[in-house]
Amino acid sequence: MLAVIVTDIAYRTRYRINPVLNKQIQLRRTEKLDLELFFRFQFDEQAKYLAAFTNKDSTDREAYIERFTKFLNDPTINMQTILVGQTIAGSIAKFEIEGKAEITYWIDRGFWGKGIATTALRSFLTVENTRPILGRVAFDNLGSQKVLERCDFVKIGTDRGFANARQAEIEEFIYQLT
């Protein structure tokens, strides 16, 4: 398990990070039992809207569990569970599309605005050394844009894609960490 401790006062102040809470943030390899909770995270409409690029049918539990169970055994995917204390707060993963590494994460809304995504991503990037690595985010998901920027990702372009959660084509920003 990785424990993350944020000690730089200027960094904590700038990004409004709670040092007590962030001492409790850990990453561990995702287990099959975690997938049930990850599946339920998708039912938060606000979170799903901001994530935008979700599964085509996010209500099919069996398909979700089957798909993500395969991911757990795929050597090109590094899937980690984000813990705050003993509570699962989200997930983070590196995957590949057409040979290009990408990052994805999902934080349960109850943990938003506390620096957890930033701390988890920073920690993840210390063990996932694949570079360059891309991060894609919906044009209006300001929180995720800030997380990527705080972790030294640089916006390198835009694209358009169909967002299942919105049933519309939208603009996405492409970030890269080299």
Sine and cosine of phi, psi and omega as CSV:
sin_phi,cos_phi,sin_psi,cos_psi,sin_omega,cos_omega
0.00,0.00,0.61,-0.79,0.05,-1.00
-0.98,-0.19,0.76,-0.65,0.11,-0.99
-0.96,-0.29,0.68,-0.73,-0.02,-1.00
-0.92,-0.39,0.79,-0.61,0.05,-1.00
-0.82,-0.57,0.86,-0.51,0.02,-1.00
-1.00,-0.08,0.88,-0.48,-0.08,-1.00
-0.90,-0.43,-0.28,0.96,-0.06,-1.00
-0.97,0.23,0.93,-0.36,-0.07,-1.00
-0.87,0.48,-0.67,0.74,0.01,-1.00
-0.88,0.48,-0.67,0.75,0.01,-1.00
-0.90,0.43,-0.72,0.69,-0.01,-1.00
-0.87,0.48,-0.67,0.74,-0.01,-1.00
-0.92,0.40,-0.72,0.69,-0.03,-1.00
-0.86,0.51,-0.67,0.74,-0.09,-1.00
-0.97,-0.24,0.23,0.97,0.06,-1.00
0.79,0.61,0.73,0.68,-0.04,-1.00
-1.00,-0.06,0.75,-0.66,0.03,-1.00
-0.99,0.11,0.94,-0.33,-0.09,-1.00
-0.89,0.45,-0.55,0.84,0.01,-1.00
-0.92,0.40,-0.75,0.67,0.01,-1.00
-0.89,0.46,-0.69,0.72,-0.08,-1.00
-0.95,0.32,-0.35,0.94,0.12,-0.99
-0.92,0.39,-0.36,0.93,-0.05,-1.00
-1.00,-0.04,-0.06,1.00,-0.05,-1.00
-0.99,0.14,0.80,-0.60,0.01,-1.00
-0.69,-0.72,0.41,-0.91,0.13,-0.99
-0.90,-0.44,0.59,-0.81,0.15,-0.99
-0.58,-0.82,0.36,-0.93,0.03,-1.00
-0.83,0.56,0.69,-0.72,0.03,-1.00
-0.93,0.37,0.67,-0.74,0.05,-1.00
-0.94,-0.35,0.38,-0.93,-0.02,-1.00
-0.83,0.56,-0.59,0.81,0.00,-1.00
-0.89,0.46,-0.44,0.90,0.01,-1.00
-0.93,0.36,-0.44,0.90,-0.14,-0.99
-0.89,0.46,-0.54,0.84,0.02,-1.00
-0.87,0.49,-0.71,0.71,0.01,-1.00
-0.93,0.36,-0.66,0.75,0.05,-1.00
-0.85,0.52,-0.64,0.77,0.04,-1.00
-0.87,0.50,-0.70,0.71,-0.02,-1.00
-0.93,0.37,-0.48,0.88,0.05,-1.00
-0.83,0.56,-0.55,0.84,-0.06,-1.00
-0.91,0.42,-0.27,0.96,-0.05,-1.00
-0.99,0.14,-0.09,1.00,0.10,-1.00
-0.98,0.21,0.94,-0.34,-0.11,-0.99
-0.88,0.47,-0.64,0.77,0.00,-1.00
-0.91,0.41,-0.69,0.73,0.02,-1.00
-0.91,0.42,-0.67,0.75,0.00,-1.00
-0.90,0.44,-0.65,0.76,0.02,-1.00
-0.87,0.50,-0.72,0.70,-0.01,-1.00
-0.94,0.35,-0.60,0.80,0.06,-1.00
-0.90,0.43,-0.61,0.79,0.12,-0.99
0.92,0.40,-0.86,0.51,-0.11,-0.99
-1.00,-0.03,0.97,0.23,-0.07,-1.00
-0.97,-0.23,0.02,-1.00,0.08,-1.00
-0.88,0.48,0.48,-0.88,-0.03,-1.00
-0.85,0.53,-0.72,0.69,0.05,-1.00
-0.85,-0.52,1.00,-0.07,-0.06,-1.00
-0.98,0.18,0.07,1.00,0.02,-1.00
-0.98,-0.19,-0.09,1.00,-0.04,-1.00
-1.00,0.04,1.00,-0.04,-0.07,-1.00
-0.86,0.51,-0.74,0.67,-0.06,-1.00
-0.86,0.51,-0.71,0.71,0.01,-1.00
-0.90,0.43,-0.65,0.76,0.01,-1.00
-0.88,0.48,-0.79,0.61,-0.04,-1.00
-0.88,0.48,-0.67,0.74,0.01,-1.00
-0.89,0.46,-0.73,0.69,-0.03,-1.00
-0.89,0.46,-0.74,0.67,-0.07,-1.00
-0.97,0.25,-0.42,0.91,0.12,-0.99
-0.89,0.45,-0.65,0.76,0.06,-1.00
-0.88,0.47,-0.63,0.77,0.00,-1.00
-0.87,0.49,-0.57,0.82,-0.02,-1.00
-0.88,0.47,-0.44,0.90,-0.03,-1.00
-0.97,-0.23,0.08,1.00,-0.02,-1.00
-1.00,0.01,0.88,-0.48,-0.05,-1.00
-0.92,0.39,-0.25,0.97,0.03,-1.00
-1.00,0.04,-0.08,1.00,-0.02,-1.00
-0.92,-0.40,0.79,-0.62,0.08,-1.00
-0.93,-0.36,0.98,-0.19,-0.09,-1.00
-0.94,-0.33,0.84,-0.54,-0.04,-1.00
-0.83,-0.55,0.51,-0.86,0.08,-1.00
-0.98,-0.17,0.71,-0.71,0.02,-1.00
-1.00,-0.09,0.84,-0.55,0.02,-1.00
-0.92,-0.40,0.65,-0.76,0.20,-0.98
-0.89,-0.45,0.96,-0.30,-0.20,-0.98
0.91,0.42,-0.83,-0.56,0.04,-1.00
-0.97,-0.23,0.13,0.99,-0.07,-1.00
-0.99,-0.15,0.74,-0.67,0.07,-1.00
-0.96,0.29,0.86,-0.51,-0.03,-1.00
-0.96,-0.27,-0.26,0.97,-0.02,-1.00
0.22,-0.97,-0.25,-0.97,0.00,-1.00
-0.63,-0.77,0.37,-0.93,0.05,-1.00
-0.53,-0.85,0.61,-0.79,-0.05,-1.00
-0.46,-0.89,0.45,-0.89,0.20,-0.98
-0.94,-0.34,0.73,-0.68,0.06,-1.00
-0.67,-0.74,0.12,-0.99,-0.01,-1.00
-0.80,-0.60,0.67,-0.74,0.13,-0.99
-0.80,-0.60,0.85,-0.52,-0.01,-1.00
0.78,0.62,0.66,0.75,0.06,-1.00
0.98,0.19,0.02,1.00,0.01,-1.00
-0.96,-0.27,0.76,-0.65,0.00,-1.00
-0.97,0.23,0.67,-0.74,0.06,-1.00
-0.71,-0.70,0.41,-0.91,0.01,-1.00
-0.93,-0.36,0.57,-0.82,0.12,-0.99
-0.60,-0.80,0.53,-0.85,0.08,-1.00
-0.46,-0.89,0.38,-0.92,0.04,-1.00
-0.61,-0.79,0.82,-0.57,0.04,-1.00
-0.92,-0.40,0.77,-0.64,0.06,-1.00
-0.86,0.51,0.67,-0.74,-0.13,-0.99
-0.84,0.54,-0.48,0.88,0.04,-1.00
-0.88,0.47,-0.24,0.97,-0.02,-1.00
-0.94,-0.34,0.10,1.00,-0.01,-1.00
-0.92,0.39,0.47,-0.88,0.14,-0.99
0.96,0.27,0.27,0.96,-0.05,-1.00
-0.88,-0.47,0.14,0.99,0.00,-1.00
0.99,0.15,0.11,0.99,-0.07,-1.00
-0.93,0.37,-0.70,0.71,0.00,-1.00
-0.88,0.48,-0.70,0.72,0.00,-1.00
-0.89,0.45,-0.73,0.68,-0.01,-1.00
-0.90,0.44,-0.69,0.73,0.00,-1.00
-0.90,0.43,-0.68,0.73,0.00,-1.00
-0.91,0.41,-0.69,0.73,0.04,-1.00
-0.84,0.54,-0.71,0.70,0.00,-1.00
-0.90,0.44,-0.71,0.71,0.00,-1.00
-0.86,0.52,-0.66,0.75,-0.04,-1.00
-0.94,0.35,-0.25,0.97,0.09,-1.00
-0.98,0.18,-0.39,0.92,0.02,-1.00
-0.96,-0.27,-0.37,0.93,0.06,-1.00
-0.98,-0.21,0.98,-0.20,-0.14,-0.99
-1.00,-0.06,0.05,1.00,-0.02,-1.00
-0.89,0.46,0.81,-0.58,0.06,-1.00
-0.63,-0.78,0.56,-0.83,-0.11,0.99
-0.93,0.36,0.36,-0.93,0.06,-1.00
-0.73,-0.68,0.71,-0.71,-0.06,-1.00
-0.99,-0.17,0.45,-0.89,0.16,-0.99
-0.74,-0.67,0.78,-0.62,0.01,-1.00
-0.92,-0.40,0.66,-0.75,-0.07,-1.00
-0.56,-0.83,0.62,-0.79,0.06,-1.00
-0.85,0.52,0.59,-0.81,-0.08,-1.00
-0.82,0.58,-0.47,0.88,-0.07,-1.00
-0.96,-0.28,0.19,0.98,0.05,-1.00
-1.00,-0.04,0.98,0.22,-0.09,-1.00
-0.89,0.45,-0.58,0.81,0.00,-1.00
-0.87,0.50,-0.73,0.68,0.00,-1.00
-0.93,0.35,-0.55,0.84,0.07,-1.00
-0.88,0.48,-0.69,0.72,0.00,-1.00
-0.90,0.43,-0.65,0.76,0.02,-1.00
-0.85,0.52,-0.76,0.65,-0.01,-1.00
-0.88,0.48,-0.70,0.71,-0.02,-1.00
-0.90,0.44,-0.63,0.78,0.03,-1.00
-0.91,0.41,-0.37,0.93,0.01,-1.00
-0.98,-0.18,0.36,0.93,0.12,-0.99
0.96,0.30,0.29,0.96,0.17,-0.99
-0.97,0.26,0.57,-0.82,-0.01,-1.00
-0.88,-0.47,0.71,-0.70,0.04,-1.00
-0.93,0.35,0.84,-0.55,-0.05,-1.00
-0.89,-0.45,-0.09,1.00,0.00,-1.00
0.14,-0.99,-0.07,-1.00,0.05,-1.00
-0.72,-0.69,0.30,-0.95,0.05,-1.00
-0.49,-0.87,0.15,-0.99,0.10,-1.00
-0.83,-0.56,0.62,-0.79,0.01,-1.00
-0.43,-0.90,0.33,-0.94,0.01,-1.00
-0.99,0.17,0.85,-0.53,0.01,-1.00
-0.99,-0.11,0.96,-0.28,-0.02,-1.00
-0.84,0.55,-0.62,0.78,-0.04,-1.00
-0.91,0.41,-0.35,0.94,-0.02,-1.00
-0.92,-0.40,-0.14,0.99,-0.04,-1.00
0.80,0.60,0.69,0.72,-0.01,-1.00
-0.40,-0.92,0.39,-0.92,0.13,-0.99
-0.99,0.13,0.75,-0.66,-0.01,-1.00
-0.72,-0.70,0.22,-0.98,0.06,-1.00
-0.99,0.12,0.62,-0.78,0.11,-0.99
-0.80,-0.60,0.55,-0.83,0.05,-1.00
-0.99,-0.10,0.63,-0.78,0.00,-1.00
-0.94,-0.34,0.83,-0.56,0.03,-1.00
-0.92,-0.40,0.42,-0.91,0.01,-1.00
-0.63,-0.78,0.62,-0.78,0.15,-0.99
-0.90,-0.45,0.82,-0.58,-0.02,-1.00
-0.95,-0.30,0.00,0.00,0.00,0.00
